[in-house]
Amino acid sequence: MNILFPYMARWKSINWTRYHNLLTEFAKRGHKIYIIQPPPLKSNETNFLEIEIEVHKNIHLINLDKIPLWNINLPLSKILKKGIYTYVLSKRINEYIKKFNIDLVILYNIPQYLITKKLKGKTKIIFDISDDYPEMLKYEVKILGSFIKKLGENYLKEMINMVDLVVVSSNSLKEKYCKIAYLIPNGVDLEMIKYYKKETNNKKIIGFIGSFEYFVDFNLIFYLAKNLNDIDFILVGNGRLFNRIKNYIERNKFENILLTGSIPHHEIYKYLNKFDIALLPFKKDEVSDNACPLKLFEYTLFKIPIVSNNLKEIRNIGDDFVNFYNNYEDALKIIKDIFISEKKYMKKIEIGFIKMKERYNWEILSEEYLNLINNLS
């Protein structure tokens, strides 16, 4: 099968996504994957911070060049550039369908409405909803946030009605946007477990891996670091807030917080092996409530006790093995208890580890996804 995936970022970025995992699994099974991507962009957004990574031989990267205004700083640059890129691609999409003899197109974001409209009835289309995109639009466009969110919801509904199949990554997204969608959650690559080798450190380490973006509650991390000054905190990642966070740490002399900057996904095991506790410190809002974060599964595979905000989808998946807080004081209390009663919490995370092996891994999830695709034929 020849699958076309119009990506709205650079494929070799440090931001390893659901689609990197799924499409790589499809490629391993002999399917040819054609990924269209925009030109490189100077940006602090993790989707455009590039590294050199190996790509499976069945994955072919295609650059869409000559995008107007691409390297010019614009107001609302992220949203506008995605819109411009998708508009240009929609004008050329039929060329790619013919050139690569495409059987299926997988779309995943609201601006791709233009592509959906262009291809409706001409080829099979899957709309894969992995985040609450209307809510995310509200955060990106603050001045007209409510209007943009409503507009996004309308386009989302139209896309759902036009495509052949809707897949969602979380039960919360299914309930909110499309009750007849198929649920294929996120998971983890079980091959990572071969790198599992827990380190013994002189000091306890609490870790976070993720994008430095608006949905992360860095104030919680600062609160914990201040109240646990004998514990080291390692924050792995990069993003638009990185410099602001770095400056705040230096200004307030947090000597127990280490920033690693960008780390290739295939090297994160080096840090997972260091962590005694892992944080999912997301702010409680619609975006985070409906998200199915990849790090939940990677932390669990490495048997790290997880401390998370009390978020809907994380609770749906990890109610029996994640440790939830409702406020900063809760989080601090839970962390202290983990260090005191370590065996109890290690037994708890073992429940999650079994779930990763039996359900939440990309090998099983990709087979489910391919079965859905085969039923479209």
N, C-alpha and C positions, 0 to 999 in steps of 0.2 A: 504494500500500500504506500502511496505517495501522499504525505501530509504536509500542508503548508501552515506555518505558524507566523503570522505577522507580529513581530515583537516590537514593543515601543521603547526599548532600551538596548544597550549593547549586551550581546550574549556572553561575552567574556568578562563581565563585570564582577566585582566582588560580591554582589548581591545574588546568592545562589537561591533560586526560587523553586516553587512547586513545579514549574514548567521545565526547568532544567532536569529535575528528577524524572518526571513522567516521560518526557520526550527522549531522554537518554535510555530509559527502559524500553521504549518502543523501538528505538534504533538497535538495541541489543537483540531484539527479536526479528530483525531483518527488514523493518520498515524504513523507508527513506524519508528523512525529515528535512524540509526546506524552511529555513528561518530567515525572514526578511528583517533587517535591522536598520535603524537610522544611522547617519554618519556619527563619528566620534564627537563628543561635546565636552568643553571645559566646564565642569560642574562638580559641586561637592556632593551631589546626589549619588548614592551608592550604585544606582543603576547605570551610571556612566563612569565610575571609577574602575578602569580596566586593568586586568592582569593577564598574564599568559597562562592559559590552561589548555589541557588536552581535550579535544572534542572527538567524539566517536566518529568513525569513518562514514557512517550513514547519516550524519548530520552535516548539512551544507549551509554555510552562512552566506547570505546575499546582502550586500550593502545597497541601500536606496540612496543614491547621491542626488545632488542638485536640489536641496531643500531650501526654499526661500527663507531668508532671515535666520538661518540656523545658528550662525555664530555671532549673532547680535544680541546683546542684553535687552530684554523687553520686560515691561511690567507683566506680572503673572506669567513669567517665562515658561515655567514647567507646563502649565495647562495649554498655553498658546502653541508652544512648539509641538506638543503631542497632537494637537488639532491640525496644525499645518502639515506635519509629517503624514498623518493618516489621510488627510485630504489628497495629498500628492500620490500616496500609495493607492488610494481608491481609484485614481485615474489610470493606474498602470496594472491593477490587480489581475485583470483578464489576461494580460500578457504572460504573467507568471503561471496562471492556471494552465494555459496552453503549453508553454515552454517546458514545464516539468510534469505535465500529464497528471495534475493533482486530482486525487480522489476525495480528499477531505480537507476542510479548513477549520482550524481551531482558533476562535477569537476569545478575548478575555476582558476587554475594557470598553467603556462607554463611547469614546470617540470612534471606535470601530463600527459604530452604527452605519457610517458611510460605506464601509466595506460590505456589511451585512446586506444593505439595501442593493448594492451593486451585484452581489452574487446570489441573491435569493432566487431559488428555482434553477440555478445553473450548476451548482455543486453542493455536496453535503456540507452543512455547517454545524459545528458544536460551539455553544457559548458556555465557557467555563468561568463561573463566578467564584473568585477566591477571596475577595475582600468586599467590604461594604463601600462600593465606589461612590454612590451619591453622598454619603456622609463624609468621605474623604475629600470630595470636591468642596464641601462646605468649609473645611479647614484650609484648603489651598487658596480659596477665593473668599477672604474674610468679609470684605465690604458688601458684596452681593451674595453672601454665602447661602442664605435661605432660598433665594431665587434660583441660584445655580444648582443647589441640591434638588429642588423640585424639577428643574429641567432635566437633570441627570436621571431622576426616577422615571420620568416620562420616556426618555430614550431607552432606558434599561428595559422597561415594559415592552416597548416596541420591538427591541431586539429579541426578547424572549419569545414573542409571538411569531417572529420571522424565521427563526433557526429551526433545525431539525431535531436538536437535542440540547437540553440544558443540564449542565453538571455543576454542582456546588461543592465547596470544600468544607462547609460546616452546616450542621443541623439548623443553626440559628439563621443563616442566610436562606436556607430552604424555606423555613417558616415565614420569613419576612418578605421574600421576593417571588418565590416560585415553588408552591407546594408539590407540584408534579415533577420537579427536578430530581435527578439522581444524585445521591450523596456519595462522593468519593473523597474521603478526608485526606489530610496530609499524613505523612509518615516519615520513616527514616530508612536509610540504606543500611541493611544489616551487615554489609561488608565492613562498615566502620568499626565493628566490635573487635576486629583483629588488631586494632590499635589501642585497645583498652589495656592500660597498665597504670593503675592508680599510684600517684606519687605521694610520698610522705614528706611534708614540708615542716619547717621549723615553726611556722605560724599557720593558723587556720586561714583558709582562703574562701571568700564568697565571690562568685563570678556572674557576669552577664555577657552574653553574646548577642549582638543585634545591631540594627541601624540606629544611629543617633538622630532620631526624628521626633516630631511633636508628640507622638503617642506614647513615648517612654517617660515615666515619672522619675526624672533624675533627682528631684527633691527628696524622694524616698531614699535613694541611694546615699545622698549627702547626709540625711538624717541618721541612717544606719551607720555610716562611716564615722560620724561624730560620736555616736553612742557606743560604738564597738571599736575604739581606737587601737585595740590590741589585735584586731583582725585585719588582714589585707583584702582589698577589693580589686579585682582585675576586670576592667571593662574592655571587651573585645569588639572592635568595629569602627565604623566611620559614618559620616553622613553630614547633613547640612548644619547640625547643631554641634559638630565636633569641636570647632574652634571656640565656641562660646563656653562649652563645658570645660574644655582644657583651661581656658583663661580663669574660669570660676574656681577650679581646683587649685591653680597656682596662686590666685589672689587670696584664697582662704586657707592656704597652706595645709591641704589634705595630703599628708605624707603617706597615708595608707591606701591611697587610690592610684592605681596604675592604669594608664591608657595605652593600649597596644597599637591603635590605628588599624589600618586595613590588613586583614589576614585572609589569605585564600581559603576557600571553604575546605579544601582537602587537607588543610593543616590545623583545623580547629581542634582536632583531637589532642594536640599538644597542650591546649588550655583546659579542655574538658577533664583531662587526667589530673589537673592541678586542683580543680574545684572541690571543696568540701560541701558547699551549698551553692545552688544555682538559682538566680532570680528571674522571674517573669514580671518585671515591674511596670506593667502597662497602666496608663490612666484608664479609669472606668468611664467609658463612653460607648456609643454605638459601634464605632470602628473596632475597638478592642473586644467588646462583648461578643461580636460576631466573627472574630478572627480565629483561625486555627493555626497558631504559630509553629513553625518548623522546629524551633528550639525546644519546645516542649518534648518532642520525640527524641531529639539528640541528647538532651540532658538525661532523659529516662534510660536510653540505651546504655549510657555510661554510668548508670546507677548512682546519680547524684540527687540527693534530697532537694526537692523543688519548693520554693516559696513564691507564691503567685497572688496577685490581686484576685479578688473573688469575681471572676469573669465568667459569663454564661457558657461559652463554648469550651473553655478550658475545664470548667466543672463538668460539662457533659461527658468529656473524655476521661478526665483524671480525678473524679470525685473520690476515688478510693486510694489514690497514691500521691496526689499533689496536696501541699499544705497551704491553705488559703487564709489570707488576712483581709480584714475590712478597713483597717486604718494603720497608720504608721506604728502605733504602739503594739498592735497585734503582731505585725511583722517582726518587730524587735523581740517580742516575747517568744514567738515561734522559733526564731533563729537561736536564741539562748537555750531553748528546750532541746533543739536538735543536737547542739553541742554537748548537753548534759546526758541526753538519752539517745545516743547515736545508734545503738543496736535496734531500738524500736523503729526508728525512721528508715534505717537500711532495709529492714524487713518490709516496710511499707512500700519502698520504691521497687522492691523485687516484684510486687504485684504489677506495677507499670511495665517493668522489663518483660514479663511474660506476655503482656498485651502487645508490646512491640513485635515480638516474635510471632505471635499468632494472628495479629490483625493489622497493626499500624506500621507496615513496611512497604516500600515501593514495589517490591516484587509481586506481592499479593494485590496491591492497589492497582498497579498497571495492568494486570491480567483482568481485573474487573472492568477497567476502563476499556480495554480492547474488546472485551465481550460486548459492551454497549455499542462500540463502533461497528462491530461485525453485524449486529442486529439491525443496523441502519441500512445495510446493503439490500 
